[in-house]
Amino acid sequence: MDLLQLLSWACIVFTVGMFSTGLTDLKKMRESKSADNIQFLPFLTTCLNNLGWLYYGILKSDQTIVHVNVIGALLQILYIIVYLHYTKQKRLVMVQTLAAGMVLTCSWFYFTTFLPEGDTRLSQLGLTCSVVTVSMYLSPLTDLVKIVRSGDVQCLSFPLTVATFFTSTSWVLYGLQLNDPYIVVPNTPGIFTSLIRFYLFWRFAAVNQSSPSFKSLQI
């Protein structure tokens, strides 16, 4: 097994593991018969991101990207369906989902109609997916600032932090092997934000050692 194949398997295993952390929220919803205290938008935005990268993988003929994002999109769709079943705000969730569907449809129409096939379409799609992924990695920074001020890390998920770190690292190494900046660049922030979280866990561990175990929340 060469290095590229090894990194490919690492990307698949770690990324699917990271996507599977949502199963904790799914279990909570089924047990409580409620979607209270569960965030919906991360499921929706991750699903859109998965579908974007799936299209990128298809255009690039990269089976690693395709397999990972097929599994990721299916999991996110499952989470969305379960959330819709248990939430009390069904109308809001439906509106958000329909809006996301319209964005996805318009994006697909733009890329397939106005951009020529080949490198131009692949580059534009890679750039778009990269921007979305970077924004998703950087969006929790305001929450991390609040944690620094409060010294309370109970709203952070340590397993999710570990999964994000190994997932981002494996994709960066995989992208470097392929010389693909659209894989390397968007996953680099995931490494740094994970390192920040690790520091926060270490820094405030003594303060929270008498508190309950870390809650699972996608931050």
Backbone as a chain_set.jsonl record, in Angstrom:
{"seq": "MDLLQLLSWACIVFTVGMFSTGLTDLKKMRESKSADNIQFLPFLTTCLNNLGWLYYGILKSDQTIVHVNVIGALLQILYIIVYLHYTKQKRLVMVQTLAAGMVLTCSWFYFTTFLPEGDTRLSQLGLTCSVVTVSMYLSPLTDLVKIVRSGDVQCLSFPLTVATFFTSTSWVLYGLQLNDPYIVVPNTPGIFTSLIRFYLFWRFAAVNQSSPSFKSLQI", "coords": {"N": [[0.848, -1.202, 0.0], [0.753, 2.089, -1.048], [1.754, 5.481, -0.109], [-0.189, 7.393, -0.876], [-2.526, 5.864, -1.13], [-2.766, 4.972, 1.479], [-3.21, 7.409, 2.825], [-5.604, 8.035, 1.618], [-7.38, 6.103, 2.676], [-7.179, 6.873, 5.333], [-8.353, 9.419, 5.243], [-10.98, 8.712, 4.586], [-11.79, 7.08, 6.787], [-11.377, 8.76, 9.083], [-12.93, 11.027, 8.395], [-15.541, 10.027, 8.04], [-15.873, 9.147, 10.627], [-15.91, 11.631, 11.952], [-18.23, 12.793, 10.847], [-20.013, 11.018, 11.936], [-20.321, 11.768, 14.537], [-22.604, 13.176, 14.853], [-24.504, 11.294, 15.376], [-24.807, 11.133, 18.074], [-26.387, 13.34, 18.739], [-28.643, 12.568, 17.318], [-29.408, 10.299, 18.767], [-30.049, 11.519, 21.199], [-32.279, 13.031, 20.433], [-34.107, 11.025, 19.749], [-34.406, 9.697, 22.191], [-35.388, 11.699, 23.902], [-37.52, 12.558, 22.489], [-37.546, 15.026, 21.355], [-36.218, 17.991, 19.797], [-35.012, 19.999, 21.097], [-32.378, 22.164, 22.179], [-30.646, 21.194, 20.295], [-28.734, 21.951, 17.51], [-29.779, 22.934, 14.304], [-28.837, 24.088, 11.879], [-26.026, 23.382, 11.498], [-26.272, 20.713, 10.529], [-27.591, 21.149, 8.091], [-25.916, 22.944, 6.637], [-23.584, 21.423, 6.518], [-24.473, 19.299, 4.982], [-24.97, 20.59, 2.499], [-22.347, 21.35, 1.966], [-21.142, 18.831, 1.734], [-22.427, 17.885, -0.592], [-21.489, 19.711, -2.464], [-18.715, 19.16, -2.469], [-18.905, 16.54, -3.283], [-19.706, 16.787, -5.957], [-17.398, 18.042, -6.865], [-15.548, 15.972, -6.482], [-16.538, 14.133, -8.321], [-16.162, 15.497, -10.783], [-13.417, 15.641, -10.697], [-12.755, 13.05, -10.74], [-12.095, 11.626, -8.43], [-12.167, 9.114, -6.277], [-11.951, 8.902, -3.532], [-12.798, 11.395, -2.467], [-15.402, 11.321, -3.475], [-16.57, 8.996, -2.239], [-16.4, 9.623, 0.524], [-18.007, 11.918, 0.72], [-20.472, 11.092, -0.237], [-21.262, 9.319, 1.801], [-21.21, 11.169, 3.91], [-23.182, 13.061, 3.091], [-25.496, 11.458, 3.063], [-25.682, 10.788, 5.779], [-26.086, 13.342, 6.897], [-28.536, 14.004, 5.73], [-30.121, 12.098, 6.948], [-29.938, 13.006, 9.625], [-31.228, 15.47, 9.307], [-33.828, 14.697, 8.579], [-34.66, 13.319, 10.899], [-34.456, 15.394, 12.752], [-36.387, 17.152, 11.729], [-38.623, 15.642, 12.23], [-38.837, 15.659, 15.028], [-38.684, 18.303, 15.88], [-40.204, 21.319, 17.157], [-40.432, 23.499, 15.647], [-41.273, 23.22, 12.915], [-42.091, 24.571, 10.565], [-40.165, 26.657, 10.272], [-37.837, 25.126, 9.975], [-38.449, 23.756, 7.618], [-38.595, 25.916, 5.831], [-35.933, 26.837, 5.907], [-34.652, 24.559, 4.903], [-35.771, 24.359, 2.328], [-34.832, 26.772, 1.271], [-32.102, 26.239, 1.263], [-32.116, 24.164, -0.57], [-32.859, 25.59, -2.867], [-30.648, 27.265, -3.184], [-28.71, 25.318, -3.685], [-29.712, 24.235, -6.096], [-29.627, 26.482, -7.827], [-26.892, 26.961, -7.807], [-25.908, 24.61, -8.963], [-27.059, 24.865, -11.495], [-25.735, 27.167, -12.4], [-23.005, 26.32, -12.486], [-23.118, 24.218, -14.327], [-24.196, 25.347, -16.601], [-23.163, 27.949, -17.242], [-20.421, 27.785, -17.01], [-17.617, 26.498, -18.705], [-16.863, 23.045, -19.441], [-14.239, 21.175, -17.855], [-11.046, 22.416, -16.72], [-11.715, 25.029, -15.89], [-14.358, 24.946, -14.814], [-13.883, 23.071, -12.789], [-11.985, 24.411, -11.195], [-13.396, 26.73, -10.365], [-15.467, 25.536, -8.926], [-13.985, 24.19, -6.969], [-12.861, 26.393, -5.644], [-15.177, 27.629, -4.627], [-16.222, 25.61, -2.914], [-14.081, 25.48, -1.157], [-14.107, 28.007, 0.101], [-16.556, 27.84, 1.471], [-16.027, 25.679, 3.206], [-13.85, 26.665, 4.726], [-15.118, 28.818, 6.008], [-16.891, 27.397, 7.605], [-15.169, 26.091, 9.337], [-14.042, 28.278, 10.643], [-16.153, 29.629, 11.773], [-16.851, 28.952, 14.502], [-15.135, 30.489, 16.073], [-15.863, 32.747, 17.555], [-17.299, 31.595, 19.606], [-15.268, 30.206, 20.839], [-13.814, 32.314, 21.886], [-15.573, 33.186, 23.851], [-15.417, 30.988, 25.536], [-12.797, 31.158, 26.424], [-12.999, 33.444, 27.963], [-14.852, 32.671, 29.916], [-13.819, 30.319, 30.925], [-14.929, 27.826, 30.833], [-15.217, 24.71, 29.515], [-17.174, 22.919, 28.962], [-19.032, 22.967, 26.946], [-17.703, 22.129, 24.756], [-16.875, 19.433, 22.594], [-14.793, 16.835, 23.2], [-14.216, 14.342, 21.808], [-15.127, 15.086, 19.222], [-13.352, 17.137, 18.653], [-10.904, 15.765, 18.513], [-11.494, 14.075, 16.339], [-11.874, 15.997, 14.325], [-9.321, 17.126, 14.182], [-7.651, 14.953, 13.274], [-8.984, 14.366, 10.914], [-8.758, 16.769, 9.403], [-5.958, 16.948, 9.228], [-5.306, 14.596, 7.807], [-6.568, 15.123, 5.351], [-5.179, 17.4, 4.498], [-2.591, 16.354, 4.114], [-3.212, 14.49, 2.166], [-4.094, 16.18, 0.115], [-1.711, 17.538, -0.391], [-0.189, 15.487, -1.49], [-1.533, 15.174, -3.866], [-1.12, 17.598, -4.934], [-3.095, 19.58, -4.774], [-4.481, 22.52, -4.178], [-7.071, 23.192, -3.459], [-7.905, 21.271, -1.773], [-5.996, 21.248, 0.236], [-5.853, 23.934, 1.349], [-8.535, 24.629, 2.457], [-8.731, 22.795, 4.545], [-6.695, 23.267, 6.274], [-7.292, 25.331, 8.264], [-8.858, 23.787, 9.992], [-7.037, 22.233, 11.382], [-5.669, 24.136, 12.927], [-7.761, 25.305, 14.455], [-8.521, 23.072, 15.895], [-6.216, 22.603, 17.402], [-6.29, 24.862, 19.007], [-8.568, 24.268, 20.515], [-7.675, 21.956, 21.832], [-5.74, 23.154, 23.462], [-7.411, 24.733, 25.05], [-8.86, 22.75, 26.399], [-6.75, 21.644, 27.889], [-5.879, 23.892, 29.305], [-8.062, 24.666, 30.898], [-8.774, 22.386, 32.227], [-8.337, 21.73, 34.93], [-10.042, 23.483, 36.166], [-12.496, 22.525, 35.461], [-12.588, 19.926, 36.349], [-14.171, 18.865, 38.319], [-16.61, 18.953, 37.225], [-19.366, 17.638, 35.181], [-18.834, 15.232, 32.487], [-17.643, 16.236, 29.208], [-19.934, 17.88, 27.145], [-21.58, 16.84, 24.168], [-21.386, 18.788, 21.508], [-21.571, 20.438, 18.482], [-19.103, 22.425, 17.905]], "CA": [[0.0, 0.0, 0.0], [1.574, 3.286, -1.127], [1.383, 6.557, 0.807], [-1.432, 8.024, -1.306], [-3.627, 4.967, -0.786], [-2.88, 4.999, 2.94], [-3.859, 8.675, 3.175], [-6.979, 7.946, 1.154], [-8.129, 5.357, 3.689], [-7.219, 7.701, 6.543], [-9.361, 10.454, 5.004], [-12.307, 8.098, 4.642], [-12.084, 6.623, 8.151], [-11.481, 9.889, 10.019], [-14.023, 11.922, 8.024], [-16.793, 9.347, 8.384], [-15.943, 9.2, 12.083], [-16.313, 12.981, 12.34], [-19.639, 12.943, 10.501], [-20.817, 10.141, 12.787], [-20.547, 12.362, 15.86], [-23.992, 13.632, 14.868], [-25.355, 10.22, 15.877], [-25.089, 11.433, 19.475], [-27.561, 14.217, 18.732], [-29.766, 11.772, 16.86], [-29.815, 9.47, 19.906], [-30.714, 12.401, 22.173], [-33.603, 13.388, 19.92], [-34.986, 9.855, 19.829], [-34.688, 9.39, 23.59], [-36.18, 12.768, 24.516], [-38.628, 12.884, 21.59], [-37.492, 16.478, 21.193], [-35.009, 18.522, 19.161], [-34.565, 21.146, 21.887], [-30.949, 22.24, 22.483], [-29.895, 20.63, 19.178], [-28.633, 22.937, 16.44], [-30.16, 22.39, 13.002], [-28.065, 24.634, 10.756], [-24.828, 22.595, 11.166], [-26.646, 19.579, 9.686], [-27.958, 21.638, 6.765], [-24.736, 23.49, 5.949], [-22.668, 20.312, 6.245], [-25.043, 18.558, 3.852], [-24.672, 21.368, 1.294], [-20.905, 21.256, 1.755], [-20.886, 17.479, 1.236], [-22.895, 17.777, -1.98], [-20.561, 20.484, -3.282], [-17.473, 18.384, -2.61], [-19.23, 15.343, -4.066], [-19.632, 17.2, -7.359], [-15.978, 18.275, -7.141], [-14.914, 14.659, -6.597], [-16.976, 13.525, -9.584], [-15.451, 16.182, -11.866], [-11.979, 15.351, -10.581], [-12.634, 11.58, -10.781], [-11.408, 11.234, -7.199], [-13.09, 8.236, -5.572], [-11.866, 9.175, -2.091], [-13.696, 12.516, -2.211], [-16.763, 10.875, -3.773], [-17.06, 8.063, -1.214], [-16.549, 10.328, 1.795], [-19.107, 12.88, 0.709], [-21.72, 10.334, -0.361], [-21.597, 8.884, 3.153], [-21.495, 12.362, 4.698], [-24.466, 13.64, 2.693], [-26.556, 10.559, 3.523], [-25.805, 10.952, 7.235], [-26.687, 14.646, 7.189], [-29.947, 13.917, 5.345], [-30.754, 11.355, 8.043], [-30.064, 13.91, 10.776], [-32.236, 16.486, 8.97], [-35.15, 14.063, 8.638], [-34.984, 13.059, 12.306], [-34.671, 16.701, 13.382], [-37.679, 17.65, 11.263], [-39.664, 14.843, 12.872], [-38.966, 15.944, 16.458], [-38.669, 19.724, 16.218], [-41.474, 22.037, 17.286], [-40.386, 24.596, 14.675], [-41.252, 22.534, 11.621], [-42.198, 25.53, 9.469], [-38.867, 27.306, 10.124], [-36.895, 24.131, 9.45], [-38.813, 23.517, 6.226], [-38.199, 27.1, 5.065], [-34.468, 26.808, 5.806], [-34.288, 23.448, 4.025], [-36.147, 24.737, 0.965], [-33.896, 27.82, 0.848], [-30.847, 25.561, 0.956], [-32.338, 23.454, -1.823], [-32.838, 26.572, -3.952], [-29.245, 27.659, -3.36], [-28.035, 24.184, -4.314], [-30.184, 24.135, -7.475], [-29.087, 27.619, -8.573], [-25.445, 26.749, -7.945], [-25.706, 23.55, -9.961], [-27.418, 25.443, -12.799], [-24.659, 28.086, -12.791], [-21.781, 25.593, -12.831], [-23.311, 23.352, -15.503], [-24.673, 26.113, -17.761], [-22.366, 29.131, -17.573], [-18.991, 27.504, -16.968], [-17.253, 25.42, -19.628], [-16.333, 21.838, -18.827], [-12.786, 21.127, -17.772], [-10.343, 23.028, -15.595], [-12.395, 26.235, -15.418], [-15.458, 24.539, -13.939], [-13.305, 22.404, -11.618], [-11.343, 25.425, -10.357], [-14.433, 27.563, -9.756], [-16.156, 24.714, -7.93], [-13.044, 23.982, -5.869], [-12.76, 27.645, -4.899], [-16.434, 27.818, -3.894], [-16.258, 24.629, -1.82], [-13.04, 25.848, -0.201], [-14.588, 29.155, 0.875], [-17.6, 27.355, 2.385], [-15.389, 24.849, 4.233], [-13.086, 27.54, 5.618], [-16.067, 29.564, 6.842], [-17.441, 26.475, 8.594], [-14.131, 25.855, 10.349], [-13.743, 29.502, 11.383], [-17.359, 30.19, 12.392], [-16.946, 28.819, 15.965], [-14.103, 31.243, 16.784], [-16.493, 33.632, 18.547], [-17.634, 30.747, 20.749], [-14.019, 29.907, 21.538], [-13.48, 33.513, 22.663], [-16.423, 33.142, 25.039], [-14.894, 29.942, 26.417], [-11.59, 31.71, 27.045], [-13.42, 34.404, 28.986], [-15.583, 32.008, 31.0], [-13.043, 29.222, 31.47], [-15.784, 26.647, 30.888], [-15.097, 23.962, 28.259], [-18.173, 21.856, 28.943], [-19.787, 23.015, 25.69], [-16.87, 21.57, 23.703], [-16.828, 17.976, 22.506], [-13.414, 16.383, 23.015], [-14.131, 13.391, 20.682], [-15.271, 15.799, 17.964], [-12.107, 17.872, 18.447], [-9.918, 14.774, 18.06], [-11.887, 13.656, 14.989], [-11.624, 17.114, 13.412], [-7.867, 17.273, 14.02], [-7.128, 13.894, 12.414], [-9.608, 14.509, 9.598], [-8.128, 17.896, 8.702], [-4.56, 16.6, 8.954], [-5.238, 13.589, 6.741], [-6.928, 15.747, 4.083], [-4.073, 18.277, 4.096], [-1.53, 15.487, 3.588], [-3.728, 13.917, 0.915], [-4.066, 17.252, -0.875], [-0.315, 17.795, -0.744], [0.236, 14.416, -2.388], [-2.154, 15.412, -5.173], [-0.804, 18.978, -5.327], [-4.396, 20.207, -4.98], [-4.666, 23.549, -3.147], [-8.471, 23.257, -3.039], [-8.036, 20.318, -0.669], [-5.064, 21.636, 1.307], [-6.167, 25.228, 1.978], [-9.708, 24.679, 3.333], [-8.612, 21.902, 5.696], [-5.67, 23.776, 7.187], [-7.873, 25.957, 9.459], [-9.355, 22.765, 10.901], [-5.924, 21.827, 12.25], [-5.385, 25.205, 13.89], [-8.864, 25.438, 15.413], [-8.465, 21.901, 16.774], [-5.121, 22.835, 18.347], [-6.803, 25.848, 19.971], [-9.464, 23.553, 21.42], [-6.84, 21.12, 22.699], [-5.152, 24.044, 24.463], [-8.465, 25.121, 25.983], [-9.106, 21.601, 27.275], [-5.62, 21.537, 28.822], [-5.803, 25.094, 30.132], [-9.167, 24.77, 31.846], [-9.128, 21.057, 32.727], [-8.372, 21.754, 36.396], [-11.202, 24.257, 36.588], [-13.718, 21.781, 35.187], [-12.425, 18.52, 36.66], [-15.254, 18.42, 39.178], [-17.85, 19.098, 36.468], [-19.696, 16.456, 34.388], [-18.044, 15.048, 31.269], [-17.895, 17.22, 28.17], [-21.143, 17.679, 26.377], [-21.361, 16.729, 22.734], [-21.993, 19.894, 20.776], [-20.71, 20.748, 17.342], [-18.517, 23.772, 17.949]], "C": [[0.88, 1.247, 0.0], [1.011, 4.379, -0.222], [0.04, 7.178, 0.433], [-2.64, 7.165, -0.943], [-3.862, 4.931, 0.717], [-3.59, 6.267, 3.404], [-5.317, 8.682, 2.741], [-7.853, 7.228, 2.171], [-8.242, 6.155, 4.987], [-8.28, 8.79, 6.413], [-10.768, 9.891, 5.15], [-12.691, 7.752, 6.073], [-12.31, 7.804, 9.09], [-12.671, 10.796, 9.693], [-15.38, 11.3, 8.35], [-16.977, 9.33, 9.898], [-16.402, 10.559, 12.578], [-17.787, 13.218, 12.027], [-20.539, 12.136, 11.437], [-21.048, 10.706, 14.175], [-21.968, 12.907, 15.974], [-24.957, 12.561, 15.355], [-25.695, 10.42, 17.35], [-26.317, 12.322, 19.592], [-28.807, 13.454, 18.296], [-30.31, 10.904, 17.996], [-30.56, 10.299, 20.947], [-32.126, 12.75, 21.724], [-34.577, 12.219, 20.044], [-35.367, 9.537, 21.273], [-35.605, 10.419, 24.238], [-37.433, 13.111, 23.711], [-38.713, 14.391, 21.345], [-36.188, 16.873, 20.523], [-34.499, 19.759, 19.896], [-33.075, 21.021, 22.195], [-30.071, 21.546, 21.435], [-29.904, 21.651, 18.046], [-28.932, 22.286, 15.09], [-29.241, 22.828, 11.874], [-26.765, 23.883, 10.47], [-25.128, 21.38, 10.297], [-26.877, 20.033, 8.246], [-26.744, 22.139, 5.989], [-23.72, 22.393, 5.629], [-23.157, 19.485, 5.071], [-24.756, 19.28, 2.537], [-23.183, 21.271, 0.946], [-20.53, 19.89, 1.187], [-21.272, 17.345, -0.233], [-21.996, 18.562, -2.933], [-19.267, 19.72, -3.537], [-17.705, 17.09, -3.38], [-19.142, 15.656, -5.557], [-18.181, 17.436, -7.775], [-15.258, 16.94, -7.347], [-15.283, 13.959, -7.892], [-16.243, 14.153, -10.767], [-13.969, 15.828, -11.877], [-11.69, 13.858, -10.715], [-11.813, 11.064, -9.602], [-12.376, 10.428, -6.336], [-13.068, 8.457, -4.059], [-12.836, 10.291, -1.714], [-15.145, 12.101, -2.431], [-17.319, 10.011, -2.65], [-17.333, 8.777, 0.106], [-17.795, 11.203, 1.799], [-20.453, 12.246, 0.403], [-22.189, 9.898, 1.02], [-21.989, 10.08, 4.018], [-22.851, 12.955, 4.377], [-25.628, 12.778, 3.174], [-26.77, 10.678, 5.027], [-26.49, 12.272, 7.579], [-28.173, 14.663, 6.821], [-30.73, 13.156, 6.414], [-30.972, 12.244, 9.252], [-31.167, 14.951, 10.538], [-33.644, 15.914, 9.088], [-35.578, 13.827, 10.082], [-35.26, 14.371, 13.032], [-36.043, 17.257, 13.002], [-38.833, 16.914, 11.948], [-39.923, 15.287, 14.315], [-39.055, 17.432, 16.8], [-40.079, 20.3, 16.325], [-41.565, 23.168, 16.265], [-40.322, 24.041, 13.25], [-41.293, 23.519, 10.448], [-40.859, 26.211, 9.207], [-37.847, 26.361, 9.506], [-37.178, 23.85, 7.979], [-38.394, 24.688, 5.341], [-36.686, 27.117, 4.85], [-34.013, 25.715, 4.842], [-34.61, 23.763, 2.568], [-35.218, 25.82, 0.416], [-32.551, 27.2, 0.468], [-30.959, 24.785, -0.353], [-32.307, 24.38, -3.023], [-31.414, 27.038, -4.245], [-28.477, 26.569, -4.094], [-28.415, 24.074, -5.788], [-29.616, 25.25, -8.343], [-27.583, 27.464, -8.807], [-25.155, 25.703, -9.013], [-25.998, 24.087, -11.365], [-26.308, 26.362, -13.305], [-23.423, 27.321, -13.276], [-21.935, 24.763, -14.102], [-23.684, 24.132, -16.763], [-23.704, 27.209, -18.195], [-20.859, 28.897, -17.555], [-18.655, 26.342, -17.898], [-16.7, 24.211, -18.867], [-14.809, 21.89, -18.807], [-12.246, 21.868, -16.571], [-11.063, 24.252, -15.038], [-13.508, 25.886, -14.44], [-14.92, 23.915, -12.652], [-12.693, 23.417, -10.662], [-12.369, 26.294, -9.642], [-15.176, 26.804, -8.666], [-15.264, 24.472, -6.721], [-12.908, 25.215, -5.003], [-14.008, 27.872, -4.049], [-16.52, 26.879, -2.699], [-15.238, 24.975, -0.743], [-13.489, 26.986, 0.702], [-15.631, 28.71, 1.899], [-16.979, 26.557, 3.524], [-14.604, 25.688, 5.223], [-14.019, 28.307, 6.547], [-16.671, 28.67, 7.918], [-16.436, 26.185, 9.703], [-13.913, 27.083, 11.237], [-14.946, 30.076, 12.129], [-17.42, 30.031, 13.908], [-15.947, 29.675, 16.744], [-14.698, 32.177, 17.837], [-16.882, 32.84, 19.795], [-16.388, 30.402, 21.545], [-13.57, 31.094, 22.383], [-14.298, 33.545, 23.954], [-15.922, 32.114, 26.039], [-13.65, 30.431, 27.134], [-11.965, 32.655, 28.183], [-14.075, 33.726, 30.178], [-14.784, 30.897, 31.666], [-13.814, 27.92, 31.554], [-15.755, 25.935, 29.537], [-16.152, 22.861, 28.13], [-18.995, 21.847, 27.655], [-18.963, 22.517, 24.501], [-16.919, 20.048, 23.75], [-15.391, 17.542, 22.241], [-13.304, 15.345, 21.887], [-14.238, 14.074, 19.323], [-14.0, 16.58, 17.631], [-11.019, 16.953, 17.922], [-10.215, 14.351, 16.625], [-11.59, 14.747, 13.963], [-10.136, 17.276, 13.136], [-7.312, 16.22, 13.051], [-7.725, 13.957, 11.006], [-8.927, 15.602, 8.788], [-6.695, 17.57, 8.316], [-4.453, 15.613, 7.799], [-5.586, 14.196, 5.378], [-5.836, 16.7, 3.59], [-2.946, 17.453, 3.475], [-1.947, 14.868, 2.256], [-3.684, 14.962, -0.208], [-2.656, 17.593, -1.323], [0.213, 16.726, -1.705], [-0.315, 14.616, -3.794], [-1.804, 16.782, -5.737], [-2.083, 19.746, -5.652], [-4.641, 21.233, -3.874], [-6.102, 23.643, -2.645], [-8.793, 22.22, -1.968], [-7.192, 20.76, 0.515], [-5.555, 22.863, 2.072], [-7.389, 25.174, 2.896], [-9.612, 23.796, 4.565], [-7.558, 22.356, 6.698], [-6.257, 24.479, 8.409], [-8.414, 24.952, 10.467], [-8.288, 22.274, 11.859], [-5.699, 22.872, 13.333], [-6.514, 25.371, 14.911], [-8.903, 24.255, 16.368], [-7.364, 22.064, 17.815], [-5.532, 23.852, 19.413], [-7.712, 25.163, 20.986], [-8.687, 22.65, 22.38], [-6.21, 21.958, 23.816], [-6.19, 24.443, 25.506], [-8.807, 23.98, 26.936], [-7.997, 21.474, 28.327], [-5.614, 22.697, 29.812], [-6.861, 25.108, 31.236], [-9.599, 23.421, 32.418], [-9.272, 21.058, 34.247], [-9.612, 22.474, 36.908], [-12.472, 23.427, 36.478], [-13.647, 20.321, 35.611], [-13.526, 17.98, 37.575], [-16.611, 18.494, 38.496], [-18.145, 17.812, 35.712], [-18.84, 16.392, 33.133], [-18.499, 16.01, 30.185], [-19.147, 16.872, 27.395], [-20.797, 17.597, 24.895], [-22.124, 17.817, 22.01], [-21.061, 20.284, 19.666], [-20.302, 22.206, 17.397], [-17.146, 23.707, 17.27]], "O": [[1.664, 1.454, 0.926], [-0.065, 4.228, 0.356], [-0.78, 7.46, 1.306], [-3.663, 7.686, -0.497], [-5.002, 4.869, 1.178], [-4.465, 6.215, 4.269], [-6.167, 9.264, 3.414], [-8.947, 7.694, 2.492], [-9.273, 6.118, 5.658], [-9.021, 9.055, 7.36], [-11.638, 10.514, 5.76], [-13.786, 8.087, 6.525], [-13.31, 7.85, 9.807], [-13.347, 11.282, 10.6], [-16.265, 11.974, 8.877], [-18.093, 9.48, 10.397], [-17.193, 10.643, 13.518], [-18.514, 13.78, 12.846], [-21.679, 12.519, 11.699], [-21.879, 10.189, 14.921], [-22.478, 13.079, 17.081], [-26.096, 12.865, 15.708], [-26.727, 9.948, 17.828], [-27.184, 12.091, 20.435], [-29.894, 13.665, 18.836], [-31.523, 10.788, 18.168], [-31.563, 9.857, 21.507], [-33.057, 12.765, 22.53], [-35.739, 12.41, 20.402], [-36.504, 9.156, 21.552], [-36.487, 10.07, 25.022], [-38.298, 13.853, 24.177], [-39.793, 14.951, 21.157], [-35.176, 16.185, 20.657], [-33.651, 20.485, 19.378], [-32.569, 19.926, 22.44], [-28.881, 21.335, 21.668], [-30.961, 22.157, 17.67], [-28.404, 21.22, 14.774], [-28.901, 22.025, 11.005], [-26.407, 23.745, 9.3], [-24.334, 21.042, 9.42], [-26.421, 19.39, 7.301], [-26.565, 21.797, 4.82], [-23.07, 22.432, 4.585], [-22.359, 19.02, 4.257], [-24.342, 18.649, 1.564], [-22.814, 21.129, -0.22], [-19.707, 19.793, 0.277], [-20.532, 16.761, -1.024], [-21.763, 18.14, -4.066], [-18.787, 19.643, -4.667], [-16.8, 16.598, -4.055], [-18.572, 14.883, -6.327], [-17.777, 17.084, -8.883], [-14.458, 16.795, -8.271], [-14.457, 13.274, -8.495], [-15.76, 13.444, -11.649], [-13.349, 15.73, -12.936], [-10.533, 13.446, -10.794], [-10.957, 10.192, -9.751], [-13.294, 10.987, -5.735], [-14.07, 8.22, -3.384], [-13.605, 10.158, -0.762], [-16.023, 12.485, -1.658], [-18.419, 10.265, -2.16], [-18.371, 8.563, 0.731], [-18.546, 11.221, 2.774], [-21.487, 12.815, 0.754], [-23.353, 10.077, 1.376], [-22.967, 10.025, 4.763], [-23.598, 13.318, 5.286], [-26.636, 13.306, 3.643], [-27.908, 10.671, 5.497], [-27.365, 12.319, 8.444], [-28.978, 15.271, 7.526], [-31.858, 13.52, 6.747], [-32.052, 12.247, 9.841], [-31.938, 15.271, 11.443], [-34.542, 16.559, 9.628], [-36.721, 14.1, 10.448], [-36.188, 14.454, 13.836], [-36.77, 17.77, 13.852], [-39.885, 17.497, 12.21], [-41.065, 15.297, 14.775], [-39.463, 17.781, 17.908], [-41.013, 19.832, 15.675], [-42.639, 23.728, 16.042], [-39.414, 24.367, 12.486], [-40.603, 23.319, 9.448], [-40.448, 26.335, 8.053], [-37.086, 26.75, 8.62], [-36.249, 23.721, 7.181], [-37.897, 24.486, 4.234], [-36.214, 27.381, 3.744], [-33.092, 25.924, 4.053], [-33.815, 23.469, 1.676], [-34.856, 25.793, -0.761], [-31.939, 27.589, -0.527], [-30.019, 24.751, -1.146], [-31.793, 24.013, -4.08], [-31.024, 27.188, -5.402], [-27.695, 26.847, -5.004], [-27.552, 23.849, -6.637], [-29.173, 25.001, -9.465], [-27.073, 27.797, -9.877], [-24.275, 25.882, -9.855], [-25.266, 23.795, -12.31], [-25.975, 26.345, -14.49], [-22.864, 27.625, -14.33], [-20.982, 24.621, -14.868], [-23.507, 23.632, -17.874], [-23.454, 27.378, -19.388], [-20.1, 29.736, -18.041], [-19.334, 25.315, -17.88], [-16.139, 24.353, -17.78], [-14.18, 22.557, -19.628], [-12.898, 21.944, -15.53], [-11.025, 24.488, -13.83], [-13.592, 26.467, -13.358], [-15.425, 24.185, -11.563], [-12.861, 23.301, -9.448], [-12.232, 26.565, -8.45], [-15.479, 27.358, -7.61], [-15.724, 24.539, -5.581], [-12.846, 25.118, -3.777], [-13.907, 28.261, -2.886], [-16.855, 27.307, -1.594], [-15.496, 24.787, 0.446], [-13.283, 26.946, 1.915], [-15.602, 29.143, 3.051], [-17.359, 26.732, 4.682], [-14.679, 25.456, 6.43], [-13.743, 28.432, 7.74], [-16.936, 29.132, 9.028], [-16.809, 26.049, 10.869], [-13.635, 26.954, 12.429], [-14.784, 30.913, 13.017], [-17.992, 30.896, 14.571], [-15.914, 29.593, 17.972], [-14.101, 32.376, 18.896], [-16.803, 33.355, 20.91], [-16.432, 30.313, 22.772], [-13.013, 30.913, 23.466], [-13.78, 33.887, 25.017], [-15.991, 32.334, 27.248], [-13.464, 30.154, 28.319], [-11.324, 32.663, 29.234], [-13.885, 34.147, 31.319], [-15.026, 30.562, 32.825], [-13.405, 27.003, 32.267], [-16.212, 26.481, 28.533], [-16.031, 21.977, 27.282], [-19.591, 20.826, 27.31], [-19.455, 22.484, 23.373], [-16.997, 19.453, 24.826], [-14.832, 17.843, 21.186], [-12.386, 15.445, 21.073], [-13.538, 13.703, 18.381], [-13.614, 16.675, 16.466], [-10.291, 17.311, 16.996], [-9.311, 14.276, 15.793], [-11.112, 14.46, 12.865], [-9.731, 17.531, 12.002], [-6.586, 16.558, 12.117], [-7.051, 13.64, 10.026], [-8.562, 15.393, 7.631], [-6.263, 17.879, 7.206], [-3.611, 15.773, 6.916], [-4.982, 13.839, 4.367], [-5.597, 16.793, 2.386], [-2.411, 17.817, 2.428], [-1.137, 14.739, 1.338], [-3.286, 14.661, -1.333], [-2.427, 17.901, -2.493], [0.972, 17.033, -2.624], [0.335, 14.28, -4.784], [-2.146, 17.096, -6.877], [-2.161, 20.46, -6.651], [-4.973, 20.857, -2.75], [-6.338, 24.117, -1.534], [-9.843, 22.291, -1.329], [-7.623, 20.66, 1.664], [-5.661, 22.833, 3.298], [-7.296, 25.636, 4.033], [-10.334, 24.018, 5.538], [-7.53, 21.885, 7.835], [-5.768, 24.251, 9.515], [-8.429, 25.226, 11.667], [-8.581, 21.937, 13.006], [-5.556, 22.541, 14.509], [-6.251, 25.559, 16.099], [-9.278, 24.412, 17.531], [-7.551, 21.707, 18.978], [-5.165, 23.718, 20.581], [-7.634, 25.446, 22.182], [-8.988, 22.582, 23.571], [-6.153, 21.528, 24.968], [-5.893, 24.488, 26.699], [-9.018, 24.201, 28.129], [-8.269, 21.228, 29.502], [-5.373, 22.509, 31.005], [-6.587, 25.511, 32.367], [-10.665, 23.317, 33.024], [-10.204, 20.467, 34.791], [-10.162, 22.122, 37.951], [-13.403, 23.58, 37.269], [-14.542, 19.544, 35.279], [-13.78, 16.776, 37.6], [-17.634, 18.15, 39.088], [-17.263, 16.961, 35.602], [-18.198, 17.373, 32.759], [-19.61, 16.536, 30.239], [-19.381, 15.717, 27.038], [-19.837, 18.214, 24.434], [-23.35, 17.775, 21.909], [-19.862, 20.446, 19.895], [-21.048, 23.099, 16.994], [-16.453, 24.72, 17.182]]}, "num_chains": 1, "name": "protein.A"}
